[in-house]
Amino acid sequence: MNVSARPKITLWDYITGSARLVRMTNLVIVVVTQYLTRILLIGPRDDWRSIIANVDMFFLSLSTVCIAAAGYIINDYFDIKIDIVNKPERVVVGRYLKRRWAMGAHQVLNVLGAVFGLVVSPYIFVINVCSITLLWFYSERYKRLPFIGNFIVSLLTGFSLLILTVHFPANRHLVFIYAVFSFFISLVREIVKDMEDIKGDEAHGCRTLPIIWGIRRTKNFLYVILLMFVTTLFVMARALDNNVLVILFFLLLIPIALLTASLARADTRRDFKRISSLCKIIMLLGLITMVWA
């Protein structure tokens, strides 16, 4: 397949391709998650109308979305050859969008994300600039190295919640628990995705965990992470003396146990793709528990 070829595309192709490029569904999830965290965890809940209308919250969430979208673009920019092997149907850069336009969109979105953060607070601005830098190095270099790329993406996922507490500090410890939850489940998913994409990654010189360790050892590593995940959640819930959270986390053990069992049986790309989807479901279930936290 020649990605440099410029087949005739319709406006609809361009729109849908651009939406796939920036992972529009994921961006919507980021916004919803941040607003639910602000309303349900930081509160006050009964003042939800004022929270939704809050200008600082709007620009903080918008800055996060711009930076995340820019991150998706630059990731696809560097991964064209790998994605042709792993996900040929999802290749956008070079098919619907010229490479120079993709780079331009990445730069514009990053500038907007930094500026919107500065509107809220100088601290948010500094955090956003650090996030932009990490995402660049992740896409350009660290994604192809064992574990460090997985760790960076997961860290930024958790920080998309923690950044709220920089400007809205109430109930910071409660938000921190959910940020840790997001970090761990994202870390599991990122490593599972590496197992799913091992063919294309290996063909283009990547050194992810499944490539250097093999599938079996990577699975064992994931079991350790899952154990750390569950243990950390319960320790933190007990430290806050929050019995409701303890009960909620006990209920989440059911899908986590299902994930572990599925992981033990998985040996095909389709199996790992299903486990990745299950991670998304667990993330959603965790989000739902905010209602009672």
C-alpha positions as CSV (number, residue, x, y, z in Angstrom):
1,M,0.0,0.0,0.0
2,N,1.4,3.4,-1.0
3,V,0.3,6.0,1.6
4,S,1.8,8.8,-0.5
5,A,-0.8,8.2,-3.2
6,R,-3.5,10.9,-3.2
7,P,-6.8,9.1,-4.1
8,K,-9.8,11.3,-4.7
9,I,-11.7,11.8,-1.5
10,T,-15.0,13.4,-0.7
11,L,-15.6,16.1,2.0
12,W,-17.3,13.4,4.1
13,D,-14.1,11.2,3.9
14,Y,-12.1,14.2,5.0
15,I,-14.4,14.9,7.9
16,T,-14.5,11.3,9.2
17,G,-10.8,10.9,8.6
18,S,-10.0,14.0,10.6
19,A,-12.4,12.8,13.4
20,R,-10.5,9.5,13.5
21,L,-7.2,11.2,13.5
22,V,-7.9,13.2,16.7
23,R,-9.9,10.3,18.2
24,M,-13.1,12.4,18.6
25,T,-14.8,9.8,20.8
26,N,-11.8,9.8,23.2
27,L,-11.9,13.6,23.4
28,V,-15.5,13.6,24.3
29,I,-14.8,11.0,27.0
30,V,-12.0,13.3,28.4
31,V,-14.4,16.2,28.6
32,V,-17.1,14.2,30.3
33,T,-14.7,12.6,32.7
34,Q,-13.3,16.0,33.8
35,Y,-16.7,17.6,34.3
36,L,-18.0,14.6,36.2
37,T,-14.9,14.7,38.4
38,R,-15.4,18.4,39.0
39,I,-19.1,17.9,39.9
40,L,-19.1,14.6,41.7
41,L,-15.8,14.5,43.4
42,I,-14.7,18.1,43.9
43,G,-18.2,19.5,44.2
44,P,-20.3,20.9,45.5
45,R,-22.7,18.6,43.7
46,D,-25.8,20.7,44.2
47,D,-24.1,23.6,42.5
48,W,-23.6,21.6,39.2
49,R,-25.1,24.4,37.1
50,S,-22.5,26.9,38.2
51,I,-19.8,24.3,37.6
52,I,-20.9,23.6,34.1
53,A,-21.0,27.4,33.4
54,N,-17.7,28.1,35.1
55,V,-15.3,29.8,32.6
56,D,-12.1,28.5,34.2
57,M,-13.4,24.9,34.0
58,F,-14.3,25.4,30.4
59,F,-10.9,26.6,29.4
60,L,-9.1,24.0,31.5
61,S,-11.0,21.2,29.8
62,L,-10.6,22.8,26.4
63,S,-6.8,23.1,26.9
64,T,-6.7,19.4,27.8
65,V,-8.7,18.4,24.7
66,C,-6.4,20.5,22.4
67,I,-3.3,18.9,23.8
68,A,-4.7,15.4,23.6
69,A,-5.8,16.0,20.0
70,A,-2.4,17.3,19.1
71,G,-0.9,14.2,20.8
72,Y,-3.0,11.8,18.7
73,I,-2.0,13.7,15.5
74,I,1.7,13.6,16.1
75,N,1.5,9.9,17.2
76,D,-0.1,9.0,13.9
77,Y,2.4,11.2,12.1
78,F,5.3,9.2,13.3
79,D,3.5,5.8,13.1
80,I,2.3,5.7,9.5
81,K,4.4,2.7,8.5
82,I,3.6,0.8,11.7
83,D,-0.1,1.5,11.4
84,I,-0.2,0.3,7.8
85,V,0.7,-3.2,9.2
86,N,-1.3,-3.0,12.4
87,K,-4.4,-0.9,11.5
88,P,-4.4,-0.1,7.7
89,E,-8.0,0.9,7.8
90,R,-7.3,3.6,10.3
91,V,-4.4,5.3,8.5
92,V,-5.4,9.0,8.0
93,V,-2.1,11.0,7.6
94,G,-0.9,10.6,4.0
95,R,-4.4,9.4,2.9
96,Y,-6.9,12.1,3.9
97,L,-4.5,14.6,5.3
98,K,-1.1,15.7,4.0
99,R,1.8,15.2,6.4
100,R,2.6,18.9,6.5
101,W,-1.0,19.7,7.3
102,A,-1.0,17.2,10.1
103,M,2.2,18.8,11.6
104,G,0.6,22.2,11.2
105,A,-2.5,21.1,13.0
106,H,-0.4,19.5,15.8
107,Q,1.4,22.8,16.3
108,V,-1.7,25.0,16.3
109,L,-3.5,22.7,18.8
110,N,-0.5,22.7,21.1
111,V,-0.3,26.5,21.1
112,L,-4.0,26.8,21.8
113,G,-3.8,24.2,24.6
114,A,-1.0,26.2,26.2
115,V,-2.7,29.5,25.8
116,F,-6.1,28.2,27.2
117,G,-4.2,26.8,30.2
118,L,-2.6,30.2,30.8
119,V,-6.0,31.8,30.8
120,V,-6.9,29.6,33.8
121,S,-3.6,29.7,35.7
122,P,0.2,30.0,35.2
123,Y,0.5,26.6,37.0
124,I,-1.9,25.0,34.5
125,F,0.2,26.6,31.7
126,V,3.4,25.0,33.0
127,I,1.8,21.6,33.4
128,N,0.4,21.8,29.9
129,V,3.8,22.7,28.4
130,C,5.3,19.7,30.2
131,S,2.5,17.5,28.8
132,I,3.1,18.7,25.3
133,T,6.8,18.0,25.6
134,L,6.2,14.5,27.0
135,L,3.7,13.7,24.2
136,W,6.2,14.8,21.6
137,F,9.0,12.6,23.0
138,Y,6.6,9.7,23.5
139,S,5.5,9.7,19.8
140,E,9.0,10.5,18.4
141,R,11.0,8.1,20.6
142,Y,9.7,6.5,23.8
143,K,6.7,4.7,22.3
144,R,9.2,2.3,20.6
145,L,11.0,1.5,23.9
146,P,10.0,-1.0,26.5
147,F,7.5,0.3,29.2
148,I,8.6,4.0,29.3
149,G,6.1,4.9,26.6
150,N,3.3,2.9,28.3
151,F,4.2,4.7,31.6
152,I,4.1,8.2,30.0
153,V,0.7,7.8,28.4
154,S,-0.8,6.3,31.6
155,L,0.7,9.1,33.7
156,L,-0.8,11.7,31.5
157,T,-4.2,9.9,31.6
158,G,-4.2,10.1,35.4
159,F,-3.0,13.7,35.3
160,S,-6.0,14.7,33.2
161,L,-7.9,14.3,36.5
162,L,-5.2,15.6,38.8
163,I,-4.8,18.8,36.9
164,L,-8.3,19.8,38.1
165,T,-7.1,19.9,41.7
166,V,-4.4,22.4,40.8
167,H,-7.1,25.0,40.3
168,F,-10.0,23.4,42.3
169,P,-8.2,21.9,45.4
170,A,-11.3,20.6,47.3
171,N,-11.4,16.8,47.9
172,R,-8.0,16.5,46.4
173,H,-7.4,13.1,48.0
174,L,-10.5,11.6,46.5
175,V,-9.6,12.8,43.0
176,F,-6.1,11.3,43.5
177,I,-7.6,7.9,44.1
178,Y,-9.5,8.1,40.8
179,A,-6.4,9.4,39.0
180,V,-4.5,6.4,40.3
181,F,-7.3,4.2,39.1
182,S,-7.1,5.8,35.6
183,F,-3.3,5.4,35.6
184,F,-3.3,1.7,36.4
185,I,-6.1,0.6,34.0
186,S,-4.5,2.8,31.3
187,L,-1.1,1.1,31.9
188,V,-2.7,-2.3,31.6
189,R,-4.4,-1.3,28.4
190,E,-1.3,0.3,26.8
191,I,0.7,-2.9,27.4
192,V,-2.1,-5.1,26.0
193,K,-2.2,-2.8,22.9
194,D,1.5,-3.5,22.5
195,M,0.7,-7.2,22.6
196,E,-2.1,-6.7,20.0
197,D,0.2,-4.7,17.7
198,I,3.4,-6.8,18.1
199,K,3.5,-7.7,14.4
200,G,3.8,-4.2,13.0
201,D,5.9,-2.9,15.9
202,E,8.5,-5.7,15.5
203,A,8.6,-5.2,11.7
204,H,9.7,-1.5,12.2
205,G,12.2,-2.0,15.0
206,C,10.2,-1.2,18.1
207,R,11.4,-2.6,21.4
208,T,8.1,-2.9,23.3
209,L,7.8,-5.4,26.2
210,P,6.1,-8.1,24.2
211,I,8.9,-8.0,21.7
212,I,11.8,-8.1,24.1
213,W,10.1,-10.4,26.7
214,G,7.7,-12.4,24.7
215,I,3.9,-12.7,25.3
216,R,4.2,-15.0,28.3
217,R,6.6,-12.9,30.3
218,T,4.6,-9.8,29.5
219,K,1.4,-11.5,30.7
220,N,3.2,-12.3,34.0
221,F,4.2,-8.6,34.3
222,L,0.6,-7.6,33.8
223,Y,-0.6,-9.9,36.6
224,V,1.8,-8.1,38.9
225,I,0.5,-4.7,37.8
226,L,-3.1,-5.8,38.3
227,L,-2.2,-7.0,41.8
228,M,-0.6,-3.7,42.6
229,F,-3.6,-1.9,41.0
230,V,-6.1,-3.7,43.3
231,T,-4.0,-3.4,46.4
232,T,-3.3,0.3,45.9
233,L,-7.0,1.1,45.5
234,F,-8.0,-0.7,48.7
235,V,-5.1,0.7,50.7
236,M,-6.0,4.3,49.6
237,A,-9.7,3.8,50.3
238,R,-9.0,2.5,53.8
239,A,-6.5,5.4,54.4
240,L,-9.4,7.8,53.7
241,D,-11.6,5.7,55.9
242,N,-14.1,5.6,53.1
243,N,-16.2,2.4,53.4
244,V,-18.3,3.3,50.4
245,L,-15.2,3.3,48.2
246,V,-14.1,0.0,49.6
247,I,-17.5,-1.5,48.7
248,L,-17.4,0.0,45.2
249,F,-13.8,-1.3,44.6
250,F,-14.9,-4.8,45.7
251,L,-17.6,-4.7,43.0
252,L,-15.0,-3.6,40.5
253,L,-13.1,-6.8,41.3
254,I,-15.6,-8.7,39.2
255,P,-14.6,-7.2,35.8
256,I,-11.0,-7.0,36.9
257,A,-11.1,-10.8,37.6
258,L,-12.7,-11.3,34.2
259,L,-9.9,-9.3,32.6
260,T,-7.3,-11.4,34.3
261,A,-8.9,-14.6,33.2
262,S,-9.2,-13.4,29.6
263,L,-5.6,-12.4,29.7
264,A,-4.5,-15.8,30.8
265,R,-6.4,-17.4,27.8
266,A,-5.4,-14.8,25.2
267,D,-3.0,-15.7,22.4
268,T,-4.4,-14.0,19.2
269,R,-4.6,-10.4,18.1
270,R,-8.4,-10.6,18.4
271,D,-8.1,-11.8,22.0
272,F,-5.9,-8.9,23.0
273,K,-8.2,-6.4,21.2
274,R,-11.1,-7.7,23.3
275,I,-9.1,-7.3,26.4
276,S,-8.3,-3.7,25.4
277,S,-12.0,-3.1,25.0
278,L,-12.6,-4.6,28.4
279,C,-10.1,-2.2,29.9
280,K,-12.3,0.6,28.5
281,I,-15.4,-0.9,30.1
282,I,-13.6,-1.0,33.5
283,M,-12.6,2.6,33.1
284,L,-16.2,3.5,32.4
285,L,-17.4,1.5,35.4
286,G,-14.8,3.3,37.6
287,L,-16.2,6.6,36.3
288,I,-19.8,5.5,37.2
289,T,-18.7,4.8,40.8
290,M,-18.0,8.5,41.2
291,V,-21.8,8.9,41.7
292,W,-21.6,7.2,45.1
293,A,-18.0,8.0,46.1
